[in-house]
Amino acid sequence: MQRYTLANVTSLLFHIGRYFAFLVAAFRRPRKVRVFGRALAAELEMIGLQSLGIVVLLSLFMGAVIAIQTAHQIGGWIPAYTIGFAVRQTMILEFAPTIIPVILSGKVGSNIASQIGTMRVSEQIDALEVMGVAAISHLALPKILAGVIIFPFLVIIAMVLGIGAGAWISVAADLSSMSDFQYGMQIDFAQYDVMYALFKTTVFAAIITSVSAYHGFYTSGGALEVGRSSTKAVVYSVVLIMITNLVITQLLLT
Amino acid sequence: MICATDVHKAFGEKVVLNGVSADFKPGQVNFIIGRSGSGKSVLTKCLVGLLEVDRGLVTYSGPSGDRDFTAMRPREREAVRHEIGMLFQGGALFDSMTVRENVMFPLTMFANLDPVQMERRVQECLQRVELGDSGQFFPAEISGGMQKRVALARSIVMRPRFLFCDEPNSGLDPQTAIVIDTLIRELTHEYETTTVVVSHDMNSVIEIGEHIHFVHDGDIPWTGDSAAILRAELPALEEFVYASDLMKDVRKKMLGL
């Protein structure tokens, strides 16, 4: 038991060390700016545009559900504008900046890990290295930067659509009037909350893309291991997002 | 010329290379042969730096003298790697790129050529491997033999001084294998490259092998040419060379039995 725990700790320390070495290698200056630019544009499309559909769908439904749940819980002496307030706060503080990245870690993270993992097992990464290409930087940097650039935009879209859907369902289902919802939406609004949300989204984007690239890059074996790397990428990303979320929230909101 | 001197490599307790020394001659097709698991792929990976040697030297010779590859820092190695072309066992073509883009990739990364010159060089290389009209296809859309030829075109596009081919004929039918072998020999002589072919295909060895190293139990107990290999008296090598019925027949005819 003691030996098992020691092995786990050793393995954890090994991965932490190798992950940071991977990050240092990833942030090496690209050799050809034009090649890097093209790769970045492709990743922006893959990570951003191709994720837009799921972000729109989830935000609309979640905004509407939060409005209905809030209306269900209030009544009597609690004013109806609370619905607008609750929808805004939930969407801005937690749903858009945390839950959207958690969901995207499943889509984007597994995609990155399996893409790089497949390149590893089919010797494409070896081919890059033999040519003299810095493989980590070439493969990981465009993905990390694309994630960091595009995630905040996706989250802003999620915030706007979620609040909009909350307003629409409130009026359509007669939960509150539009003026009540608008009043609640504006009450005690702090720009700082949006900055906090965008900051943590950026950190989560960096975690998802770098952790997934790391797991993909160090895949060894065959197709089975590529699948395992994808799973690990998602699980570790989600765990790290949860821990980081707690730390950032404690530091910035208390 | 590439020289490996007293190269040791182990994975944990398992010793794979136990003081291997070999030289690979320029302008010739050098073979590394041996049974599966004998250490020939590990030796090749040590030669190109995909694996670090535990002990020993790998030296690349060039106009600027001998360069100790094992002692170089990663950035210094990159300069040597621009002189290396490698054909991988599975081709290792980039799935997301077309044939043309695959061949152009090393030029895009390292050559200071304008787009027209790059295009011309890519077309030259594709025509050299008889795939001049296949540039628009993706690797998944072409056959295994064509993929190997594209990979060969990519490995020569930078006019390498050193060419490595890892099991170039694996998974290919005999006719396509002969096409690949012939290309390797012709390109070696055309570009005066130091070519290192890793294989256990005796047809290739006899057909194009000029300088052959036999790897056995982590060592190289025999070195010679394709004529000498048929008469070698090392038991392990005899077992390897005459493993197939076809080669046993060749031996009988050779001995007049």
Contacts between the chains, C-beta under 8 A, distances in Angstrom:
chain1	res1	chain2	res2	distance
A	31	B	109	6.2
A	31	B	110	7.9
A	32	B	108	6.7
A	32	B	109	6.0
A	35	B	108	5.9
A	35	B	109	6.6
A	118	B	95	7.6
A	119	B	94	7.9
A	119	B	95	8.0
A	122	B	90	5.8
A	122	B	92	6.3
A	122	B	95	7.8
A	123	B	88	4.6
A	123	B	89	7.1
A	123	B	90	5.8
A	123	B	92	4.0
A	124	B	92	5.1
A	124	B	93	7.6
A	124	B	94	5.8
A	124	B	95	7.5
A	126	B	50	5.6
A	126	B	88	6.7
A	126	B	92	6.6
A	127	B	86	6.9
A	127	B	88	6.0
A	127	B	92	4.0
A	127	B	94	7.9
A	129	B	49	7.8
A	129	B	50	6.4
A	129	B	81	7.8
A	130	B	48	5.3
A	130	B	49	7.9
A	130	B	50	6.8
A	130	B	81	6.2
A	130	B	84	6.0
A	130	B	86	4.6
A	130	B	164	7.7
A	131	B	81	6.3
A	131	B	82	7.7
A	131	B	84	7.8
A	131	B	105	7.8
A	131	B	106	5.4
A	131	B	109	7.0
A	131	B	110	7.7
A	132	B	77	7.5
A	132	B	78	4.0
A	132	B	79	7.6
A	132	B	81	3.5
A	132	B	82	5.2
A	132	B	84	7.9
A	132	B	109	8.0
A	132	B	110	6.9
A	133	B	109	5.9
A	134	B	78	7.9
